[in-house]
């Protein structure tokens, strides 16, 4: 999987992301990666509407970028019409605003649980049954956020 670096000189940041990021049984609802600026004093989680609209409890995890910036990952899942929507909202606190990466990944609700769901007896049945969400989805998302750097 090839990676591309997005450099935003005027805004003072860069990050890298996979050029292709999806499978046959899963994929992001929006691609390529988008980064949202949220001014201080405003709730950065509002930049992650799928997280806000889920109604399910979310978990939070602390982390650091390769440049040493702290971030918080907020995540949760929601099921609808046979699909699992996993939302990953990364908030990096800057001096004057937050940088927010918002990812929502759609997959069949049975994929990765050893089931084949809608993919039974199709060429994608094995991919669905063996989907490892951590390795295939979460680790690359963490790598994207870890690559975030301030240029100034």
Secondary structure, 3 states (H helix, E strand, C coil): CCEEEEEECCCCEEEEEECCCECCCEEECCCCCCEEEEECCCCHHHHCHHHHHHCCCCEEEEEECCCCCEEEEEEEEEEECCEEEEEEEEEEECCCEEEEEEEEEEEECCCCCCCCHHHCCCCCHHHHHCCCHHHHHHHHHHHHHHCCEECC
